[in-house]
Structures are given as C-alpha cells and as structure tokens.
Amino acid sequence: MSRIGKKPIEIPSGVNVQVEGRRVRVAGPKGELSREFRPEIAIVQKDGSLVVSPTQDSRLAKSLWGLTRTLISNMIHGVSQGYEKRLEIEGVGYRAAVEGNSLVLNVGFSYPVKLEPPEHTTVAVDKNVIIVRGIDKEKVGRFAATVRKVREPEPYKGKGIRYEGEVIRRKLGKKAATAAGAGK
C-alpha cells in the first residue's frame, strides 16, 4: 500500500483545481498547468482537497498511485509558489548572458552555446549564477540539467557548470600521483 498515495492533497487558497475525467487542470497566481493521468487511478475532489486512489487491485495501479499524488501535488505547488534551480559557473572566461528569452553560454568552446528555455520557464543571470524559474517542476529540472550538461564540472580543476551547493570530488593531478608513487 502506498503511504504517499493515501495522504489527501490540500488545495491552498487562490488555487483552482478542476478534475475532468482523467485530466486535471490546476490554475493559480503564477499560471495554469494541465495533465492527463492513467485510467488505473481515480482522482476525486472533496472538501477543498484531492483524494487519489487506485481503481484496480493490480501491481501497475499500486505503483502509479503515489506517483500520481506527487505529480498533482507538484502542479499545485508550482502554480502557487513556483520552482527554482540555481547553477554556478566556475572557470576563467566562463560567462552566461540572457539575450531576449534565450540563455547564451560562453564556456570555453570556440562558439557560444544558445539554449531556449521551455514554456512556463524563465532564465536569469546574476554574475556567475544562472537562475532557472518556472511553474512546472519537471521542465525546470530538465532545463537546468541541459544547462549543466553543456559543460559538466571536471574533477581536476573544478571548472564547469554545477548546481549551487553541489560538491565536486577533486582528483589529484599527474604530478601528485607520480610523487606519491615515487616514495615506494
């Protein structure tokens, strides 16, 4: 039994939720999201909250139960408060800028890398920090991962794009490795 799926989802004030069959539409102060869910899961709106339950007693329905509840909860949180991911750029000459709606990265390639954020997602740059904001948690996370993938942090000097607070395990260089082996 799903412990996450059993908990009802509280709908905060200012958020409007409509359940139309398998489609759930959530509107709030930051925007509107809509998603269609699998038929194995029933979604019912009662007394200012949503209750998610499986319609069948199958393994698939039980596995989708907690997932569906979490996805709806993320939609409600997104339209009421939003999501944010922060990435740091580290390296000499590495920089980012916002041109129009797109993000332009100069991270050591012979050409600038231009990335377009998905809908409901905005990008801002503050010195060496890239801030990705949006109402859809999945799109914010995926775009932040795409930005990080352009120049992942390397383990020797730590140069690259990393999440804020991410710790990169550093490796010793060639000289340190040979000096350690020479003492045998």
N, C-alpha and C positions, 0 to 999 in steps of 0.2 A: 504494500500500500504506500502511496506517495504521501509523505508528510508535508511536502511543499504544496502539492495539489489540493490538499484538504483545506488549507487556510483560505478564507474568503478575501477578495481584493477590495479594500476600502477605496471608494471614489471620493477624492477631495473636492471641496467646493471650488467652483469655477471650471470644472472639467465635466464635459458632457459625453456619455457613453451610449452608443446605440448598438444593439445586437440584432442583426437581421439574418436569421438562419445561421450559416457558418461564418458570415462576415461580421467583424467587429470594427466599428468606426469610433475613434476617440478624438474629441476636439477640446482644446484648451487655450489658455492665453498665448502660448508660443506657436501654436499651429494645429494641424489636423493630420492624423495617421489612420490608415485603414489596412486591415489584413484579413485574409481568409484562412480559416483553420480546418483541420481534418474532420471528417464526419464521425470519427470514433469518440470525439469529445463533445460534450454538451456544455454550453455556456448560458447561464441564466442570471438575469439581473433582479436582485431582491433588496429592498430597503436601503438604497444607497451603497450597495456593494455587489460584486460579481462573484458567482459561485461556479467553479469549474468541476465537472465530474465526467467519468468515462461512461459511454453508452453501452459498451460491451465488456465482457469479462475476458478480454484477450490480453496477451502479453504486449502487443502493439499499443493498445489503448492505455494500458498502465504506464508504458514508457513515455507516451505523449502527454499524459496528464499533468505532471509537474512542469514540463516544458511549456505547455500552452498557458498555464497560470503565470509563469515567469515572463513569457513574451507579452502578455496583456498588461502585467504589472509594469514592465519596461516602457510600454507605449504610454501608459498613464503618467509615469514619472517624466517621460520625455516631453509631453505636451504641457506639463505643469511647471517643471523646473529645468529641463534640458540636460544635455550631457556635454562633457568637455574632456578632451585629451590634450596633454601638453608634451611637446617634443623639444629636446635641446639639440642644437647644432654645435659640434666641437671640432675645430680644425682651423689652421691658418688659412685665411682667404675664403673659408666656407661662409656662405650667407644665403638668406632667403628674403624674398620680397613678394608682395601681393600686387599683381597687375590686373586691374579690373576685378574679375571674380576668381582668377586662377592664381596658383602658387608657383613662383619661379625659384628654383633652387640652383645655386652655383656651388657645387660640392666637389670640385677637383676634376671634372670632366672637361673636354675641350668645347663643350656646348652647354648651355643652360637647360635644365630639365623643367618642363612646364607641365603641371598637373591641374586638372579640372576637378573641383570637388563635386560630389553628387548633390542632388536636390535636397533641400532642407538642411544643408550643411554649409557653414561659413568657415573661412580661414583668416587668421590674423597673425601678424608677426610683430614681436616685441624684442628687439635686439637679436639675441641668438635663440629665442624661444618661439616655436610655432604652436599656435593655439587652434585646435580644431573643435568647433562647436556645432551642435545640431540637436534635433529632437528625436532622431532615430538612432538608438544605441548601436545597432548593427552597422549602419552606414558610417557613423563617426569612427568606430573602431576599425573598420575595414580601410577607410581612407587614411587614418593615422598609420596603420600597418603598411600601406602602399608608400607613404612618405618615408617611413623608416627603411623600407626595402631599397629605396634609391641608393643610399649609401649607409649600409649597416655599420655599426661601430666595430672597428678592428681591434684585436686583443693586444697588439704591441704598443701602439701609441694612444689608443682610445679615440681616434678620430672617427667622425661619422655622425649619424643622426640616431639619437636614442630617446626613449621615453624619460620624462622627468622622474628622477629618483631611481632609475634603473642602474644597477651596478654591473659593470663590465669586468669580468675576470681577466686580469692582465697576465700576460706571459713574459717570461724573461727573454731578452734578446739573444742573438747569436753569441756575442762576446761573453755574456754572463753564463751561458750554457757551457761554453768551452772552458771557461775559467773554473767552473765547478767540477768539470770532468778532469782537469789537468792536475788537481790535487790528489789524485789516487795513487 
